[in-house]
Amino acid sequence: MIELHDRLVNAKCLDERDSQYYISRDDEMNNTQLESTTAIASALSHPARLRAVAMLRTGELCACQITEVLGLASSTVSAHLKELKRAGLLVERKEGRWVYFGLSNQPAAQSWVTTALLSVGDDPQLLADEEMVAEMRTLSVEDLCRLGFQEARKRAATTTELSR
């Protein structure tokens, strides 16, 4: 095994002063734990992905519900969810034509999610998202995904009025 000091090599910087730099081994970046950790950190580094993870604290949501809360194009949300799933933070299940996402129950994923959400505290955006998700959970997923949030709310209100 090559010692660290053997891999430090003298080099000339642009200003011609002596310096030392590190030469990494070819296999150094292929460490599974390292790859996993950087994938998780990267996945949690985008505000939309962190918001999606925060939404899922209270249970799984359909992709269209997450899209509605984020207010982004479905293709953009899909890419964010794919990144979170690739990092091992999310799991998905299909039910008919709907795809539901939930937080992974893997200990490492749970630890990262807990730490990230503790660090953002009571962020106003996350609190607003939480309120919207709570209301969304009372609506039909089919109506929400087909009609959008506002129309699904109107429909639910009309149905409630008719049932009285």
Backbone bond lengths (Angstrom), bond angles and torsions (degrees), N, CA, C in turn:
res aa  C-N    CA-C-N  psi(-1)  N-CA   C-N-CA  omega(-1)  CA-C   N-CA-C  phi
1 M - - - 1.445 - - 1.523 109.05 -
2 I 1.277 114.91 134.66 1.459 120.05 -177.87 1.525 108.90 -79.90
3 E 1.310 116.11 129.67 1.456 121.33 179.25 1.523 109.88 -75.11
4 L 1.324 115.28 151.54 1.454 120.71 -178.59 1.520 111.63 -56.38
5 H 1.342 116.65 -45.33 1.471 118.15 -177.45 1.526 111.58 -65.21
6 D 1.332 117.72 -23.57 1.462 120.65 176.96 1.522 111.06 -75.60
7 R 1.340 115.85 -20.29 1.465 119.19 -178.54 1.520 112.33 -97.06
8 L 1.323 116.67 -3.21 1.453 119.77 173.43 1.523 106.94 -84.92
9 V 1.281 116.22 126.49 1.460 120.78 -172.37 1.525 109.50 -121.30
10 N 1.316 115.99 136.71 1.464 119.11 175.72 1.515 108.88 -70.03
11 A 1.330 114.47 139.37 1.464 119.45 -179.85 1.515 108.80 -147.83
12 K 1.291 116.35 159.29 1.455 121.98 176.29 1.522 108.09 -97.53
13 C 1.331 115.95 127.20 1.457 120.53 175.59 1.526 107.82 -80.21
14 L 1.314 115.55 177.56 1.457 119.60 179.95 1.521 112.59 -59.03
15 D 1.325 116.23 -32.82 1.463 118.70 179.79 1.527 112.19 -89.66
16 E 1.342 116.23 11.13 1.457 124.21 173.39 1.524 114.66 71.17
17 R 1.337 119.24 13.57 1.455 119.87 174.03 1.515 108.72 -84.17
18 D 1.307 116.16 151.65 1.463 119.94 176.27 1.525 109.66 -68.55
19 S 1.302 115.06 141.78 1.452 121.50 179.55 1.512 107.83 -148.83
20 Q 1.315 116.95 163.91 1.447 120.88 174.23 1.524 108.28 -120.68
21 Y 1.312 116.00 142.31 1.454 119.80 175.97 1.512 108.72 -135.58
22 Y 1.297 116.16 163.06 1.452 123.42 -174.25 1.523 110.10 -99.28
23 I 1.314 116.52 130.73 1.463 121.30 175.51 1.522 107.02 -104.82
24 S 1.326 115.89 117.11 1.464 119.12 -176.74 1.526 110.76 -84.15
25 R 1.340 114.45 153.06 1.456 120.55 176.08 1.523 108.47 -73.23
26 D 1.312 116.29 158.26 1.459 121.17 179.11 1.526 112.30 -62.32
27 D 1.323 117.26 -34.97 1.459 120.51 -175.75 1.528 113.36 -92.34
28 E 1.303 117.84 2.35 1.456 120.83 -172.50 1.534 112.89 -64.07
29 M 1.301 119.38 -35.65 1.452 122.42 -176.93 1.530 112.23 -90.04
30 N 1.300 118.33 7.04 1.458 121.88 -179.74 1.520 112.59 -98.81
31 N 1.305 117.10 15.38 1.454 122.62 178.61 1.519 108.93 -71.88
32 T 1.312 117.84 121.45 1.451 122.48 -176.78 1.520 111.79 -57.88
33 Q 1.317 117.83 -44.96 1.462 121.11 179.52 1.527 110.49 -63.43
34 L 1.310 117.03 -41.74 1.461 121.03 178.64 1.520 110.50 -63.22
35 E 1.321 117.25 -45.99 1.464 121.12 179.34 1.519 111.06 -61.95
36 S 1.311 116.11 -42.70 1.458 121.18 179.80 1.528 111.09 -62.79
37 T 1.298 116.50 -45.64 1.456 121.22 -178.82 1.522 111.55 -64.32
38 T 1.312 117.54 -44.36 1.465 119.43 -179.83 1.529 111.20 -69.54
39 A 1.329 117.91 -33.61 1.463 120.53 177.06 1.528 110.58 -64.55
40 I 1.325 117.12 -42.21 1.463 121.16 179.24 1.526 110.17 -66.64
41 A 1.323 116.66 -47.07 1.466 120.27 -179.74 1.524 110.39 -60.51
42 S 1.310 116.70 -42.05 1.464 121.01 178.81 1.525 111.08 -64.87
43 A 1.316 116.68 -43.29 1.464 120.64 -178.88 1.523 111.23 -62.69
44 L 1.307 117.36 -37.39 1.462 120.77 -178.75 1.527 113.38 -82.88
45 S 1.324 117.15 -2.58 1.464 120.00 -174.52 1.521 114.21 -84.78
46 H 1.325 118.55 -2.70 1.466 120.73 179.47 1.525 109.62 -105.76
47 P 1.331 118.12 133.07 1.466 120.37 -177.82 1.532 114.24 -55.35
48 A 1.314 118.17 -40.96 1.473 120.05 -179.54 1.525 111.15 -65.14
49 R 1.319 116.91 -38.68 1.469 119.63 179.11 1.523 111.01 -70.51
50 L 1.313 117.02 -38.05 1.461 120.32 177.63 1.529 110.03 -66.18
51 R 1.324 117.16 -38.90 1.468 120.73 175.92 1.530 110.67 -62.46
52 A 1.322 116.60 -42.41 1.476 120.02 179.71 1.526 110.35 -62.25
53 V 1.313 116.69 -44.04 1.466 120.78 178.55 1.528 109.87 -61.27
54 A 1.327 117.38 -42.90 1.466 121.44 179.69 1.528 110.52 -61.89
55 M 1.327 117.66 -39.58 1.469 121.60 178.65 1.520 111.94 -61.04
56 L 1.317 115.85 -34.55 1.461 120.65 -174.24 1.526 113.24 -82.06
57 R 1.337 117.37 -1.59 1.475 120.66 176.79 1.520 111.49 -57.94
58 T 1.326 116.22 -32.82 1.465 120.38 -174.88 1.527 112.59 -94.92
59 G 1.315 116.95 8.37 1.461 120.63 177.88 1.512 111.66 128.37
60 E 1.315 113.78 173.43 1.462 118.69 -175.77 1.526 111.38 -68.89
61 L 1.339 113.78 155.18 1.455 122.05 177.11 1.518 109.16 -136.46
62 C 1.317 114.85 152.66 1.464 120.82 174.19 1.529 107.98 -73.84
63 A 1.306 116.33 151.20 1.469 120.74 179.39 1.528 111.19 -56.19
64 C 1.336 117.28 -36.69 1.471 119.28 -179.32 1.523 111.23 -69.05
65 Q 1.322 117.98 -30.59 1.467 120.91 176.46 1.529 109.90 -66.76
66 I 1.310 116.32 -44.70 1.470 120.79 178.60 1.526 109.78 -62.91
67 T 1.327 115.93 -41.98 1.465 121.30 179.05 1.524 110.76 -60.35
68 E 1.306 115.96 -43.40 1.467 120.91 -179.45 1.530 111.39 -62.20
69 V 1.311 117.05 -43.86 1.469 120.58 -179.22 1.526 110.67 -67.17
70 L 1.317 117.00 -44.33 1.468 120.09 -178.38 1.526 112.59 -70.05
71 G 1.333 117.09 -27.42 1.456 120.21 179.99 1.516 113.03 69.19
72 L 1.318 116.12 29.81 1.463 122.11 179.85 1.524 109.57 -113.26
73 A 1.313 116.51 167.49 1.459 121.22 176.21 1.528 109.43 -63.12
74 S 1.316 116.45 145.18 1.462 119.95 -178.14 1.525 112.03 -59.95
75 S 1.323 117.54 -33.84 1.467 119.45 178.60 1.526 111.32 -66.97
76 T 1.318 116.86 -35.55 1.466 121.26 178.11 1.527 110.02 -68.29
77 V 1.330 116.07 -45.49 1.464 120.14 179.18 1.524 109.96 -63.48
78 S 1.309 116.82 -40.03 1.461 121.15 178.13 1.527 110.78 -58.86
79 A 1.315 116.95 -42.48 1.473 120.73 178.93 1.530 110.47 -65.48
80 H 1.326 117.14 -39.97 1.466 120.20 177.86 1.524 110.81 -64.67
81 L 1.322 117.56 -43.57 1.462 120.89 -179.89 1.528 110.93 -65.63
82 K 1.318 115.72 -36.97 1.465 120.26 177.44 1.527 110.71 -62.36
83 E 1.329 116.54 -41.05 1.465 121.21 178.97 1.532 110.79 -64.79
84 L 1.320 116.70 -42.44 1.462 120.43 178.36 1.530 111.32 -65.65
85 K 1.304 115.90 -38.54 1.472 120.26 178.78 1.531 110.18 -68.67
86 R 1.323 116.83 -42.81 1.466 121.55 178.88 1.525 111.14 -59.52
87 A 1.331 115.97 -34.69 1.468 120.73 179.89 1.531 111.71 -78.06
88 G 1.324 117.02 -6.84 1.456 120.54 178.77 1.523 114.20 86.05
89 L 1.340 116.81 13.13 1.458 120.63 -178.92 1.526 112.74 -87.07
90 L 1.332 116.68 -24.94 1.460 121.31 -177.73 1.515 111.46 -122.95
91 V 1.314 114.05 155.52 1.462 122.14 169.36 1.522 106.16 -122.78
92 E 1.318 115.87 156.78 1.463 119.24 179.21 1.513 109.94 -132.28
93 R 1.317 114.09 154.21 1.452 120.40 172.72 1.515 107.48 -143.36
94 K 1.320 115.15 149.28 1.460 120.74 -179.97 1.515 108.81 -107.63
95 E 1.302 114.66 136.85 1.457 121.57 176.23 1.523 106.61 -134.31
96 G 1.324 115.30 103.44 1.462 118.84 -174.48 1.511 109.74 64.19
97 R 1.312 115.24 -124.93 1.471 117.46 179.35 1.516 113.55 -96.99
98 W 1.311 117.18 4.66 1.459 121.33 -179.14 1.528 110.12 -101.17
99 V 1.313 114.63 143.29 1.470 121.35 176.56 1.518 107.22 -113.81
100 Y 1.323 115.70 122.20 1.457 122.13 -178.88 1.519 109.69 -105.25
101 F 1.330 115.00 142.75 1.456 121.58 178.18 1.521 109.21 -120.35
102 G 1.316 115.02 144.51 1.460 121.93 176.06 1.513 108.95 -142.76
103 L 1.322 115.58 166.33 1.461 120.18 177.87 1.518 110.06 -74.14
104 S 1.302 115.90 142.88 1.457 122.12 177.05 1.527 109.51 -66.30
105 N 1.325 116.14 147.44 1.462 119.27 176.59 1.531 111.63 -96.62
106 Q 1.321 117.38 11.89 1.459 121.18 176.60 1.532 109.45 -69.52
107 P 1.331 117.94 133.51 1.471 120.65 -176.51 1.535 114.42 -54.98
108 A 1.317 117.42 -42.30 1.470 119.30 -179.21 1.528 110.50 -64.15
109 A 1.311 116.80 -42.24 1.466 120.76 179.53 1.524 109.99 -64.52
110 Q 1.318 116.66 -44.54 1.467 120.47 -179.97 1.524 111.18 -61.71
111 S 1.302 116.32 -39.14 1.462 121.07 179.67 1.530 110.97 -63.22
112 W 1.323 116.54 -46.60 1.460 121.06 179.14 1.519 110.88 -62.62
113 V 1.329 116.95 -45.23 1.468 120.90 -178.59 1.529 109.79 -62.35
114 T 1.316 116.92 -46.08 1.466 121.02 179.44 1.519 111.17 -58.90
115 T 1.312 116.52 -47.05 1.465 121.39 -179.77 1.521 111.28 -62.32
116 A 1.329 116.73 -45.58 1.471 120.49 -178.99 1.522 110.91 -63.19
117 L 1.326 117.10 -43.49 1.463 119.85 -177.79 1.527 111.96 -72.08
118 L 1.316 117.42 -32.74 1.467 119.62 174.62 1.527 110.67 -65.29
119 S 1.319 116.09 -35.32 1.469 119.31 -176.88 1.527 112.50 -71.64
120 V 1.331 118.57 -26.02 1.472 119.74 178.41 1.524 111.47 -89.46
121 G 1.320 117.28 -13.77 1.459 121.40 174.55 1.519 113.29 57.14
122 D 1.315 114.85 -135.60 1.469 121.52 -178.35 1.524 110.82 -95.46
123 D 1.301 116.31 56.94 1.459 121.18 179.07 1.528 109.36 -60.68
124 P 1.333 118.35 133.16 1.466 120.83 -178.05 1.532 113.48 -58.39
125 Q 1.321 117.46 -36.87 1.471 119.92 179.31 1.526 110.83 -65.45
126 L 1.327 116.38 -42.97 1.466 119.69 179.35 1.521 111.56 -66.75
127 L 1.326 117.20 -34.90 1.463 120.57 176.87 1.527 110.82 -66.73
128 A 1.330 117.26 -41.88 1.470 121.25 177.31 1.531 110.18 -64.06
129 D 1.332 116.30 -41.56 1.470 120.26 177.84 1.528 110.04 -61.29
130 E 1.332 116.22 -41.71 1.459 121.06 -178.65 1.533 111.47 -61.47
131 E 1.325 115.89 -41.11 1.472 120.27 177.45 1.525 111.19 -64.09
132 M 1.320 116.24 -43.44 1.461 120.43 -179.35 1.531 110.58 -65.20
133 V 1.312 116.64 -41.84 1.473 121.03 179.03 1.523 110.00 -62.57
134 A 1.329 116.99 -41.74 1.466 120.34 179.47 1.529 110.30 -59.82
135 E 1.317 116.81 -43.19 1.468 119.52 177.94 1.520 111.08 -68.39
136 M 1.328 116.61 -39.58 1.464 121.05 -179.76 1.517 112.47 -60.49
137 R 1.311 116.00 -35.23 1.463 120.29 -178.45 1.530 111.74 -65.01
138 T 1.333 117.32 -16.95 1.466 120.31 178.19 1.524 111.87 -88.16
139 L 1.331 116.92 -8.97 1.466 121.65 -176.55 1.517 111.74 -98.21
140 S 1.302 116.05 155.22 1.460 121.80 174.77 1.525 109.34 -65.40
141 V 1.322 116.21 128.78 1.477 119.96 178.49 1.521 109.85 -61.41
142 E 1.319 116.51 -39.97 1.465 119.50 -179.98 1.521 110.91 -61.58
143 D 1.325 117.59 -45.62 1.466 119.93 178.28 1.525 110.95 -64.09
144 L 1.307 116.20 -44.29 1.458 120.27 -178.78 1.526 111.32 -60.52
145 C 1.323 116.39 -47.22 1.465 120.34 -176.91 1.533 111.77 -71.17
146 R 1.304 115.98 -32.40 1.462 120.20 -178.11 1.529 112.03 -84.35
147 L 1.330 116.86 -41.38 1.460 121.21 -172.25 1.521 114.90 -103.23
148 G 1.318 117.67 -23.29 1.459 121.24 -173.56 1.523 110.10 96.09
149 F 1.309 116.44 166.41 1.456 122.73 -172.24 1.532 112.64 -62.20
150 Q 1.315 117.00 -51.57 1.464 120.27 -175.84 1.523 111.76 -61.88
151 E 1.323 116.92 -45.79 1.470 120.18 -179.81 1.521 111.58 -67.86
152 A 1.318 117.46 -36.55 1.464 120.83 177.56 1.527 110.06 -65.16
153 R 1.326 117.51 -37.77 1.468 121.71 175.89 1.524 110.79 -62.40
154 K 1.339 115.94 -46.05 1.466 120.30 179.30 1.521 110.66 -60.57
155 R 1.311 115.45 -44.36 1.466 119.99 -179.30 1.528 110.75 -63.00
156 A 1.326 116.82 -42.94 1.461 120.70 179.13 1.528 110.55 -63.94
157 A 1.333 117.02 -39.73 1.462 121.01 178.60 1.524 110.63 -65.14
158 T 1.331 116.83 -41.93 1.465 121.87 178.61 1.529 110.31 -63.66
159 T 1.317 117.03 -43.43 1.468 121.76 179.25 1.525 110.08 -62.82
160 T 1.322 117.12 -40.30 1.464 121.39 178.82 1.525 110.62 -64.99
161 E 1.343 116.08 -42.31 1.468 120.86 178.75 1.519 111.30 -62.47
162 L 1.331 116.64 -41.21 1.463 120.89 -178.01 1.523 112.09 -69.63
163 S 1.335 116.75 -29.43 1.453 119.55 -176.97 1.527 113.14 -81.31
164 R 1.325 117.31 -6.11 1.468 120.85 -179.92 1.485 112.21 -81.10
